C-alpha cells in the first residue's frame, strides 16, 4: 500500500495491467513459465495469448497457501472467503481465496491483506477496506 495515499498500489484498468499486477505481487519467475511459451510455435502467438501463458503456477500456489495459513482463522477473512466462494457455487474457503485474487476483487483484497498484516487490530468489521470489499462482492 502506498502510505501517502493509503490506497493500494495495485490499480489496473485492463486485463493486461491486472495480470502484470498479479505477476509483481506474486513475484513470478519467468523461468517457471510453461515450457510451451518458449517453443517455436509461441512465436506465432498473439500478444494476448503470450500474456495469458506468462504465469508461474508454483509461485502462485506458494503465495496462496501462505496467505491462507495466515488468514484462515480470522473471522473477517472467513467471511470474505465464504462470500467469494459462493460466486463459484462453492463453500470452499480456498476457492474463495482464489476468487478474491480475481480481476474484480484483487485490488480491494490486497488492501485488506495489507491492513491485516500491518495492523491486525485495525482490521475490523468497520475497517473501510473490509467494508469496501464486502460491498463490492455482494
C-alpha positions in Angstrom: 0.0 0.0 0.0 1.2 3.5 -0.8 1.4 5.2 2.6 1.0 8.7 1.2 -2.5 8.0 -0.2 -3.4 4.9 1.9 -4.5 3.2 -1.3 -3.4 0.1 -3.0 -0.5 0.3 -5.4 -2.2 -2.4 -7.4 -4.6 -0.5 -9.6 -5.4 -1.6 -13.1 -7.8 -0.8 -15.9 -7.1 -3.5 -18.4 -6.7 -7.3 -18.2 -3.0 -6.9 -19.2 -2.4 -4.4 -16.4 -4.2 -6.8 -13.9 -2.0 -9.7 -15.0 1.1 -7.6 -14.5 0.0 -6.6 -11.0 -0.5 -10.3 -10.2 2.9 -11.2 -11.5 4.5 -8.4 -9.5 2.6 -9.2 -6.3 3.3 -12.9 -6.6 6.9 -12.3 -7.7 6.5 -14.7 -10.5 9.7 -16.1 -12.0 9.8 -16.2 -15.8 12.0 -19.3 -15.7 9.0 -21.1 -14.2 6.6 -20.2 -17.0 5.3 -23.1 -19.0 7.9 -24.5 -21.5 5.4 -24.2 -24.4 5.7 -20.5 -24.0 9.3 -20.8 -25.3 8.5 -23.2 -28.1 8.8 -22.4 -31.8 5.0 -22.3 -32.1 4.9 -19.5 -29.5 6.5 -17.1 -32.0 3.2 -17.2 -33.9 1.0 -16.4 -30.9 -0.6 -13.0 -30.5 0.4 -10.8 -27.6 -2.6 -11.6 -25.5 -2.0 -15.3 -25.7 1.6 -14.9 -24.6 0.4 -12.6 -21.8 -2.1 -15.3 -20.7 0.5 -18.0 -20.7 3.1 -16.0 -18.7 2.2 -17.5 -15.4 4.3 -19.0 -12.6 1.9 -21.6 -11.1 4.4 -22.6 -8.5 4.9 -19.1 -7.1 1.1 -18.5 -7.1 0.4 -21.7 -5.3 3.0 -21.0 -2.6 1.7 -17.5 -2.1 -2.0 -18.6 -1.9 -1.0 -21.3 0.6 0.9 -18.8 2.7 -1.9 -16.2 2.7 -4.5 -18.9 3.6 -2.5 -20.2 6.5 -2.2 -16.6 7.9 -5.8 -15.6 7.4 -7.9 -18.8 7.7 -8.7 -18.4 11.4 -9.6 -14.7 11.1 -13.4 -14.3 11.1 -13.4 -11.4 8.6 -11.3 -13.4 6.1 -13.6 -16.4 6.7 -16.5 -14.1 5.7 -14.6 -12.8 2.6 -13.8 -16.4 1.6 -17.4 -17.6 2.1 -18.8 -14.8 0.0 -16.2 -15.2 -2.7 -16.5 -19.0 -2.9 -20.3 -18.6 -3.3 -19.5 -16.8 -6.6 -18.3 -20.1 -7.8 -21.2 -22.0 -6.2 -18.8 -23.4 -3.5 -18.3 -23.2 0.2 -14.6 -24.0 0.0 -12.6 -21.1 1.5 -9.6 -21.9 -0.6 -11.7 -21.3 -3.7 -12.9 -18.1 -2.1 -9.3 -17.0 -1.7 -8.7 -17.7 -5.4 -11.8 -15.7 -6.3 -10.5 -12.8 -4.1 -7.5 -12.7 -6.4 -9.7 -12.3 -9.5 -9.8 -9.1 -11.6 -12.9 -7.7 -9.9 -11.6 -8.1 -6.3 -7.8 -8.3 -6.2 -7.0 -4.6 -5.6 -9.5 -4.4 -2.7 -8.5 -7.8 -1.3 -4.8 -6.6 -1.4 -5.8 -3.6 0.6 -7.4 -5.9 3.2 -4.3 -8.1 3.4 -2.1 -5.1 3.8 -4.2 -3.7 6.6 -4.3 -7.1 8.3 -0.6 -7.7 8.0 0.4 -4.2 9.1 -2.1 -3.7 11.9 -4.3 -6.7 12.6 -6.1 -4.8 15.4 -7.3 -2.2 12.9 -8.7 -4.9 10.5 -12.2 -4.9 12.0 -15.8 -5.1 10.6 -15.7 -1.3 10.4 -12.4 -1.0 8.6 -13.1 0.8 5.3 -11.1 -1.6 3.1 -13.0 -4.6 4.5 -16.4 -2.8 4.1 -15.5 -1.8 0.6 -14.5 -5.3 -0.4 -17.7 -6.8 1.0 -19.8 -4.3 -0.8 -18.0 -5.0 -4.0 -18.6 -8.7 -3.6 -22.3 -8.5 -2.7 
